Amino acid sequence: MQRRDHDPHEFVELVVERLGARGDGIAHYKDEPVFLPFTVPGDRVRARLGARRGGGREGRVIEWLDYGKGRADPPCPHFGRCGGCAMQHLDQASYRAFKLVALRTALERVGIDPGLVQPLRVVPPARRRARLGLTRPRDPELRTRVGFRERFRRDLVDLRECLVLEPGLLHIVGELRLVAQELLPPGGAAEVTLTRTDSGVDTLFEAEGRPELSALAALAGLAVKCDLARIAWRSPAEEILIVERRPARVVLSGVAVPYPPGGFVQASEAAEKILVEEVLAGIGRGGPVVDLYAGLGTFAFALVAGGPVHAVEGDERAVTALARAVAGRPGITVERRDLARNPLPPEALAAYAAAVFDPPRAGALRQAAAFADSTLGTVVAVSCNPATFARDAARLIAGGFCLERVTPVDQFVWTPHLELAAVFRR
Ligand SMILES: C[S@@+](CC[C@H](N)C(=O)[O-])C[C@H]1O[C@@H](n2cnc3c(N)ncnc32)[C@H](O)[C@@H]1O
């Protein structure tokens, strides 16, 4: 029989000591950490212990007995239930301190001076891209829902307000809710990615099955009502273009790039601007540059004003879009390559003076090792994960690079996530 070391209905009294990497307060019970969402250091709470997590347990606060310092009234009515935001209960100073502590801790852990971290670059909460759930219950009495997943359950929050989405996207969420009944069969579910491109909103549905006839009519109506650029529907078998009213395009440093359904763009336009500035300032002018994990060319099109750029990206659709945008444009070449399996080796890197790399959350350890063994003079890293960034940075430093500065950018407002740009030189 499995040993049970706590009663699942047991209430315990705990004092929150600090905030953990996911933004939850951490207290201790019987020498094990208990992770308590929406708390701050100094809170004294009565909590129920839950599932195991990270060498300890999840906890749910039942009652606050004392309040710690650094709290604020969460501005969104969904906060506490919606899984979209985790940190609206912190005042501005505590919130900003949390973001920086998470980065400094990740650097210190690998022996990098946390003093290199620059002040947090703040952007308004305005995401132009969001992936939401859509569900239609079997019971016709129950409402269809469109929203983020709840923090503690698989259910969706029926998103009526959202302070992190661009207002135009929130408006579409409301219109989607009105037609959701026609889009899905009873008991059906889908994911929908909304991206505000420079030619209108691109809408990608992902579901197990194809859309039914009634759904096609509803989607056509939605596209007109919300002036959507495009609607596509992806199922495991195929992707169907349902409506295309205008070609979806993103404009990067003045260049219009075709936007593939659900493609990658930096979540916030204001954050993208800061990242581009940081990359340009770090790379400077002179000598060819290689842009790894180039996506649709966010950095490549900015960098080409200073000299030739070779953009390398793994996703076929992004590469096709990028190749179409650079056709006939001197200075940029494009290569499709899986950089995790097949990083650009030191011999290939010898053709460049500098590199920028912007990998997914897993980081790019093998590519960092190739940088370390190369003759590159400058490497600029862009990352959405301080932990893998710190690991990759340590590899570059071991190979003779000096870390000049790390600029944190609060792209993912009210979440525990942080974007950053960092400059390494020999
Ligand atoms: C964080 S995005 C950055 C994109 C671009 N630099 C930008 O700012 O818009 C990471 C990019 O890496 C690409 N990617 C993910 N895994 C890859 C791999 N193994 N090899 C090459 N590219 C990959 C993704 O398709 C995506 O375009």
The ligand as an SDF file (V2000), in Angstrom:
LIG
                    3D

 27 29  0  0  0  0  0  0  0  0999 V2000
   12.2410   32.3130  -29.5980 C   0  0  0  0  0  0  0  0  0  0  0  0
   11.9480   32.0680  -31.2900 S   0  0  0  0  0  0  0  0  0  0  0  0
   12.9230   33.3700  -31.9610 C   0  0  0  0  0  0  0  0  0  0  0  0
   12.6270   33.7560  -33.3600 C   0  0  0  0  0  0  0  0  0  0  0  0
   13.2200   35.0920  -33.8250 C   0  0  0  0  0  0  0  0  0  0  0  0
   14.5900   35.2530  -33.4160 N   0  0  0  0  0  0  0  0  0  0  0  0
   12.3780   36.2630  -33.3570 C   0  0  0  0  0  0  0  0  0  0  0  0
   12.8370   37.0330  -32.5100 O   0  0  0  0  0  0  0  0  0  0  0  0
   11.2460   36.4490  -33.8580 O   0  0  0  0  0  0  0  0  0  0  0  0
   12.8750   30.6210  -31.5580 C   0  0  0  0  0  0  0  0  0  0  0  0
   12.9450   30.1660  -32.9940 C   0  0  0  0  0  0  0  0  0  0  0  0
   13.7490   28.9970  -33.0310 O   0  0  0  0  0  0  0  0  0  0  0  0
   13.1980   28.0860  -33.9570 C   0  0  0  0  0  0  0  0  0  0  0  0
   13.6880   26.7530  -33.5650 N   0  0  0  0  0  0  0  0  0  0  0  0
   13.2300   25.9550  -32.5670 C   0  0  0  0  0  0  0  0  0  0  0  0
   13.9620   24.8330  -32.4990 N   0  0  0  0  0  0  0  0  0  0  0  0
   14.8890   24.9140  -33.4790 C   0  0  0  0  0  0  0  0  0  0  0  0
   15.9340   24.0630  -33.9170 C   0  0  0  0  0  0  0  0  0  0  0  0
   16.1530   22.8940  -33.3070 N   0  0  0  0  0  0  0  0  0  0  0  0
   16.7130   24.4690  -34.9270 N   0  0  0  0  0  0  0  0  0  0  0  0
   16.5080   25.6500  -35.5390 C   0  0  0  0  0  0  0  0  0  0  0  0
   15.5310   26.5060  -35.1690 N   0  0  0  0  0  0  0  0  0  0  0  0
   14.7230   26.1430  -34.1690 C   0  0  0  0  0  0  0  0  0  0  0  0
   11.7140   28.2910  -33.8430 C   0  0  0  0  0  0  0  0  0  0  0  0
   11.0590   27.8450  -35.0190 O   0  0  0  0  0  0  0  0  0  0  0  0
   11.6270   29.8060  -33.6360 C   0  0  0  0  0  0  0  0  0  0  0  0
   11.5170   30.4650  -34.8670 O   0  0  0  0  0  0  0  0  0  0  0  0
  1  2  1  0
  2  3  1  0
  2 10  1  0
  3  4  1  0
  4  5  1  0
  5  6  1  0
  5  7  1  0
  7  8  2  0
  7  9  1  0
 10 11  1  0
 11 12  1  0
 11 26  1  0
 12 13  1  0
 13 14  1  0
 13 24  1  0
 14 15  1  0
 14 23  1  0
 15 16  2  0
 16 17  1  0
 17 18  1  0
 17 23  2  0
 18 19  1  0
 18 20  2  0
 20 21  1  0
 21 22  2  0
 22 23  1  0
 24 25  1  0
 24 26  1  0
 26 27  1  0
M  CHG  2   2   1   9  -1
M  END
$$$$
